[in-house]
Amino acid sequence: MSVTLVLNPGSTSTKVAVFENGVPRFSRTIPHPAEECAAFSQIIDQAPFRLQTILTALSESGFSMKDFAGIIGIGGLLKSVDSGVYEISDAMLDDLHSQKYGEHAANLGAVLVRELSDRYQIPGYIADPITVDEMQPVARVSGHPLLPRYGRTHTLNHKRVAMSAAAELGKPYEDCRLIVAHMGGGVSIGAHAGGRIIDSTTSRGEGPFSMDRSGQLNSWELAKLCFSGKYTKKDVLKMLSGEGGVYAHLGTKDFRDVERKMNEGSAAARDVFKGLAYQTAKTIGSMAVVLEGRVDAIILTGGIMHSAAFSETLCKQIRFLGKIILRPGEEEMESLAYYLDAVLAGGITPKTYE
């Protein structure tokens, strides 16, 4: 019997789950109100506070740290790496604490796991950090050598739903040619072939807009805006991520509000709803070109796909490309549990981050 602990810190909550042989026994999303988070100047400084909330939640639910054979957490902003499971090295922690590759709530994953791992002498890992980059060389070429393209997707969910779809198709994941569109707070769309994400949009700066991110914009007009003297660097970065996308248009980060406003007759909400479906379909089409038109399936996943109206609108535009598989929501916790069980069983060898 293998009982494992899975941690997934986000910007406003920490997800905690206990799995037994791959089956969830306990799951809780611990909310972190804005006023609590505001007490910390940096997200990484929240680690002791979040650690205590995790231990309290486990204790209240009857679990002790000695119950767990291993711990795993989401990976944050690190250097570009291949997909897989990673040991939490000192070099990794140095990069996360210094925010060498950026600030993100997921950076807390490795920090929290390492603290619990050291304190209770339990194996601890991360898997598929945000910065997994498996792009083929030709996909990296951009319009300027100073700004090459790179891979950044919701890798945990991308890989999970892709492997699930491959099983549904009766083929190994490595033999499938798939397009995965993750539609959540952020949007990332990738082409999978040979067991790798060979091209993708990033969840910031490329592809469709999302709930609070602007997606791909006219770079010429953006440059003029940046040097207009009206906005600071901080202002512009917020426009691109945090206060862009649907939020900039409608003042909400909840897609259910978009659909409600549209149904109440809001023309602005209707335009945003249709625009997001249009941009998503267009990007999915571009990934079909990456796969040379040989597409085994298109997988639509993420929270937005809970909307039947959006799903119908999107599918109407892309169904000519091939089979569509719907996987609403996300399966990041299940993906992490799968990786940890595989490591503990000896089926996967953890990689070293240097």
C-alpha positions as CSV (number, residue, x, y, z in Angstrom):
1,M,0.0,0.0,0.0
2,S,1.4,3.4,-1.0
3,V,-0.1,6.5,0.6
4,T,1.3,9.8,-0.9
5,L,0.9,13.5,-0.3
6,V,0.4,15.9,-3.2
7,L,0.8,19.7,-3.0
8,N,-0.2,22.4,-5.5
9,P,0.2,26.0,-4.3
10,G,-1.6,28.6,-6.4
11,S,-1.9,32.4,-6.2
12,T,-5.0,32.4,-3.9
13,S,-5.1,28.8,-2.6
14,T,-3.1,25.7,-1.8
15,K,-4.4,22.4,-3.0
16,V,-3.6,19.4,-0.8
17,A,-4.5,15.8,-1.6
18,V,-3.7,12.4,-0.2
19,F,-3.7,9.4,-2.6
20,E,-3.6,5.7,-1.9
21,N,-2.4,3.6,-4.8
22,G,-3.4,6.4,-7.2
23,V,-6.9,6.8,-5.8
24,P,-7.7,10.1,-3.9
25,R,-8.5,9.6,-0.2
26,F,-8.6,13.2,0.8
27,S,-8.6,16.5,-1.1
28,R,-8.8,20.1,0.1
29,T,-8.3,23.5,-1.4
30,I,-7.1,25.9,1.3
31,P,-8.1,29.5,0.4
32,H,-5.7,32.3,1.0
33,P,-7.6,35.6,1.0
34,A,-5.9,38.7,-0.5
35,E,-5.4,40.3,2.8
36,E,-3.4,37.3,4.1
37,C,-1.2,37.3,1.0
38,A,-0.7,41.1,1.1
39,A,1.2,40.7,4.4
40,F,4.1,39.2,2.4
41,S,6.3,41.3,0.0
42,Q,7.1,38.3,-2.1
43,I,5.2,35.1,-2.8
44,I,8.2,32.9,-1.8
45,D,8.0,34.5,1.7
46,Q,4.6,32.8,2.2
47,A,6.3,29.3,2.5
48,P,6.2,29.1,6.4
49,F,2.6,30.3,6.5
50,R,1.4,27.9,3.9
51,L,3.3,25.0,5.4
52,Q,1.4,25.5,8.7
53,T,-1.9,25.6,6.9
54,I,-1.1,22.3,5.1
55,L,0.0,20.6,8.4
56,T,-3.2,21.9,10.1
57,A,-5.5,20.6,7.3
58,L,-3.8,17.2,7.4
59,S,-4.1,16.9,11.2
60,E,-7.7,18.0,11.2
61,S,-8.4,15.2,8.6
62,G,-6.7,12.5,10.7
63,F,-3.5,12.2,8.7
64,S,0.0,12.2,10.2
65,M,3.2,12.9,8.1
66,K,4.4,9.4,9.1
67,D,1.6,8.0,7.0
68,F,3.2,9.1,3.7
69,A,5.6,7.1,1.5
70,G,6.4,10.2,-0.5
71,I,5.6,13.8,-1.2
72,I,5.4,15.6,-4.6
73,G,4.6,19.2,-5.6
74,I,4.0,21.3,-8.7
75,G,7.2,22.7,-10.2
76,G,7.7,26.5,-10.6
77,L,9.7,28.8,-12.8
78,L,13.1,27.1,-13.3
79,K,15.4,26.9,-16.3
80,S,14.0,25.1,-19.3
81,V,13.9,21.4,-18.7
82,D,12.6,18.2,-20.1
83,S,9.4,16.6,-18.8
84,G,9.7,14.3,-15.9
85,V,10.2,14.0,-12.1
86,Y,13.0,16.0,-10.4
87,E,14.8,15.7,-7.1
88,I,14.7,19.0,-5.2
89,S,18.3,20.1,-5.2
90,D,19.9,23.0,-3.5
91,A,20.5,24.5,-7.0
92,M,16.8,24.4,-7.6
93,L,15.9,26.0,-4.3
94,D,18.5,28.8,-5.0
95,D,16.9,29.6,-8.3
96,L,13.4,29.6,-6.8
97,H,14.4,31.8,-3.8
98,S,16.2,34.2,-6.0
99,Q,13.4,34.2,-8.5
100,K,16.0,33.9,-11.2
101,Y,13.4,32.9,-13.8
102,G,10.5,34.9,-12.4
103,E,8.0,35.0,-9.5
104,H,5.1,32.5,-9.4
105,A,3.0,30.8,-6.7
106,A,4.1,27.4,-8.1
107,N,7.7,28.3,-7.0
108,L,6.4,27.4,-3.5
109,G,5.9,23.8,-4.6
110,A,9.5,22.6,-4.3
111,V,10.1,24.8,-1.2
112,L,7.3,23.3,0.7
113,V,8.0,19.7,-0.4
114,R,11.7,20.0,0.5
115,E,10.9,21.4,4.0
116,L,8.5,18.5,4.7
117,S,10.9,16.0,3.2
118,D,13.8,17.1,5.3
119,R,11.7,17.5,8.5
120,Y,10.1,14.1,8.3
121,Q,12.7,12.1,6.3
122,I,10.2,11.3,3.5
123,P,11.3,11.3,-0.2
124,G,10.1,14.5,-2.0
125,Y,10.0,15.6,-5.6
126,I,8.5,17.9,-8.1
127,A,7.3,17.0,-11.6
128,D,6.7,18.7,-15.0
129,P,7.5,22.3,-13.8
130,I,6.0,25.2,-15.7
131,T,9.3,25.6,-17.6
132,V,9.2,22.2,-19.4
133,D,10.4,23.0,-22.9
134,E,10.4,20.2,-25.5
135,M,10.1,22.4,-28.6
136,Q,11.6,21.2,-31.9
137,P,14.4,23.5,-33.2
138,V,12.4,25.0,-36.1
139,A,9.7,26.1,-33.7
140,R,12.1,28.3,-31.8
141,V,12.9,30.5,-34.7
142,S,11.2,33.9,-34.3
143,G,11.3,37.2,-36.2
144,H,14.3,38.4,-34.1
145,P,17.3,36.5,-32.7
146,L,17.0,38.4,-29.4
147,L,13.5,37.0,-28.8
148,P,13.5,33.2,-29.7
149,R,10.4,31.3,-29.0
150,Y,10.3,28.8,-26.1
151,G,8.0,26.2,-24.6
152,R,5.8,27.1,-21.7
153,T,2.5,25.2,-21.2
154,H,0.3,23.8,-18.4
155,T,2.5,20.7,-18.8
156,L,1.1,18.6,-15.9
157,N,-2.4,18.8,-17.4
158,H,-1.2,18.6,-21.0
159,K,0.6,15.4,-20.4
160,R,-2.1,13.8,-18.2
161,V,-4.9,14.4,-20.7
162,A,-2.7,13.4,-23.6
163,M,-1.8,10.1,-22.1
164,S,-5.5,9.5,-21.2
165,A,-6.5,10.3,-24.7
166,A,-3.9,7.9,-26.1
167,A,-5.2,5.1,-23.9
168,E,-8.7,5.9,-25.2
169,L,-7.3,5.7,-28.8
170,G,-5.6,2.3,-27.9
171,K,-2.1,3.6,-28.8
172,P,1.0,4.5,-26.7
173,Y,1.3,8.2,-26.1
174,E,4.6,8.2,-27.9
175,D,2.9,7.0,-31.1
176,C,0.1,9.6,-31.0
177,R,-0.1,12.9,-32.8
178,L,-2.3,15.1,-30.6
179,I,-3.3,18.7,-30.1
180,V,-4.1,19.8,-26.5
181,A,-5.8,23.0,-25.7
182,H,-5.8,23.9,-22.0
183,M,-8.5,26.6,-21.4
184,G,-8.4,27.9,-17.9
185,G,-7.2,31.1,-16.2
186,G,-4.4,30.9,-18.7
187,V,-4.6,29.3,-22.1
188,S,-1.9,27.1,-23.7
189,I,-2.2,25.1,-26.9
190,G,0.4,22.5,-27.9
191,A,1.2,19.9,-30.6
192,H,2.2,16.5,-29.1
193,A,4.2,14.1,-31.2
194,G,6.7,11.3,-30.2
195,G,5.9,11.8,-26.6
196,R,6.9,15.4,-26.6
197,I,5.3,18.9,-26.9
198,I,7.0,19.9,-30.1
199,D,5.4,23.3,-30.4
200,S,3.1,25.3,-28.2
201,T,1.9,28.7,-27.3
202,T,2.9,30.1,-23.9
203,S,0.3,31.0,-21.3
204,R,1.7,34.5,-21.4
205,G,2.6,36.5,-24.5
206,E,1.4,34.1,-27.2
207,G,-1.7,32.5,-28.5
208,P,-5.3,33.4,-27.5
209,F,-6.1,35.8,-24.7
210,S,-7.4,34.3,-21.5
211,M,-9.2,35.4,-18.3
212,D,-6.5,37.9,-17.3
213,R,-3.8,37.6,-19.9
214,S,-3.7,39.5,-23.2
215,G,-2.2,36.7,-25.3
216,Q,-0.6,37.6,-28.6
217,L,-0.9,41.4,-29.5
218,N,0.3,43.5,-32.3
219,S,4.0,44.0,-31.4
220,W,4.3,47.2,-33.3
221,E,1.4,48.8,-31.5
222,L,2.6,47.4,-28.2
223,A,6.1,48.9,-28.6
224,K,4.5,52.3,-29.3
225,L,2.3,52.0,-26.2
226,C,5.4,51.1,-24.1
227,F,7.2,54.3,-25.1
228,S,4.2,56.6,-25.1
229,G,5.2,57.9,-21.6
230,K,1.7,57.1,-20.3
231,Y,2.5,53.8,-18.7
232,T,5.3,52.4,-16.5
233,K,6.8,49.0,-17.1
234,K,4.7,47.6,-14.2
235,D,1.6,49.0,-15.9
236,V,2.3,47.3,-19.2
237,L,3.2,44.0,-17.6
238,K,-0.1,44.0,-15.7
239,M,-1.9,44.7,-19.0
240,L,-0.2,41.6,-20.4
241,S,-0.7,39.3,-17.4
242,G,-3.0,39.9,-14.5
243,E,-5.2,42.7,-15.9
244,G,-5.5,41.8,-19.5
245,G,-7.7,39.5,-21.5
246,V,-11.3,39.0,-20.4
247,Y,-10.7,41.1,-17.3
248,A,-9.6,44.1,-19.4
249,H,-12.8,43.8,-21.5
250,L,-15.4,42.9,-18.9
251,G,-13.8,43.4,-15.4
252,T,-14.2,39.7,-14.4
253,K,-11.9,36.7,-14.2
254,D,-14.7,34.2,-14.0
255,F,-15.8,32.8,-17.3
256,R,-19.3,32.0,-15.9
257,D,-19.8,35.8,-15.6
258,V,-19.0,36.2,-19.3
259,E,-21.6,33.6,-20.3
260,R,-24.1,35.1,-17.9
261,K,-23.6,38.6,-19.2
262,M,-23.9,37.3,-22.8
263,N,-27.1,35.6,-22.0
264,E,-28.4,38.8,-20.5
265,G,-27.8,40.6,-23.8
266,S,-24.4,42.2,-23.3
267,A,-22.9,42.8,-26.7
268,A,-19.4,43.2,-25.2
269,A,-19.6,39.8,-23.5
270,R,-20.9,38.2,-26.7
271,D,-17.9,39.6,-28.6
272,V,-15.4,38.4,-26.0
273,F,-17.0,35.0,-25.8
274,K,-16.9,34.6,-29.6
275,G,-13.5,36.2,-29.9
276,L,-11.9,33.7,-27.4
277,A,-13.5,30.7,-29.3
278,Y,-12.3,32.2,-32.6
279,Q,-8.7,32.8,-31.5
280,T,-8.5,29.3,-29.9
281,A,-9.8,27.6,-33.0
282,K,-7.3,29.5,-35.2
283,T,-4.4,28.5,-32.9
284,I,-5.6,24.8,-32.9
285,G,-5.6,25.0,-36.7
286,S,-2.0,26.2,-36.6
287,M,-1.0,23.2,-34.5
288,A,-2.7,20.9,-37.0
289,V,-0.2,22.4,-39.6
290,V,2.7,21.6,-37.2
291,L,1.5,18.0,-37.2
292,E,1.2,18.1,-41.0
293,G,-2.5,17.4,-40.9
294,R,-2.0,14.0,-39.3
295,V,-3.9,14.5,-36.1
296,D,-5.1,11.5,-34.0
297,A,-7.2,13.7,-31.7
298,I,-7.8,17.2,-30.4
299,I,-8.2,17.3,-26.6
300,L,-10.0,20.3,-25.0
301,T,-9.4,20.7,-21.3
302,G,-9.4,23.3,-18.5
303,G,-12.1,25.0,-16.5
304,I,-13.6,27.0,-19.4
305,M,-14.5,23.7,-21.1
306,H,-17.2,23.2,-18.5
307,S,-19.2,25.6,-20.5
308,A,-21.4,23.7,-22.9
309,A,-22.0,26.8,-25.0
310,F,-18.3,27.6,-25.4
311,S,-17.5,23.9,-26.2
312,E,-20.2,23.8,-28.9
313,T,-19.0,27.1,-30.4
314,L,-15.4,26.0,-30.5
315,C,-16.0,22.4,-31.7
316,K,-18.1,23.8,-34.6
317,Q,-15.0,25.6,-35.9
318,I,-12.5,22.7,-35.5
319,R,-14.4,19.5,-36.0
320,F,-13.2,19.2,-39.6
321,L,-9.6,18.7,-38.2
322,G,-10.4,15.4,-36.7
323,K,-11.6,13.6,-33.5
324,I,-12.3,15.8,-30.5
325,I,-12.0,14.6,-27.0
326,L,-13.4,16.7,-24.1
327,R,-11.7,16.7,-20.7
328,P,-13.2,19.6,-18.8
329,G,-11.3,20.8,-15.7
330,E,-7.8,19.9,-14.9
331,E,-6.1,16.8,-13.5
332,E,-2.8,18.2,-12.1
333,M,-3.2,16.5,-8.8
334,E,-3.8,13.1,-10.4
335,S,-0.8,13.7,-12.7
336,L,1.5,14.4,-9.7
337,A,0.2,11.3,-7.9
338,Y,0.9,9.2,-10.9
339,Y,4.4,10.5,-11.2
340,L,5.2,9.9,-7.5
341,D,3.8,6.3,-7.6
342,A,5.9,5.6,-10.6
343,V,9.1,6.8,-8.8
344,L,8.3,4.9,-5.6
345,A,7.7,1.7,-7.6
346,G,11.0,2.1,-9.5
347,G,9.3,2.7,-12.9
348,I,10.7,6.3,-13.2
349,T,14.2,7.5,-12.3
350,P,14.1,11.1,-10.9
351,K,16.2,13.6,-12.8
352,T,18.7,16.0,-11.2
353,Y,18.3,19.7,-11.6
354,E,21.6,21.6,-11.9
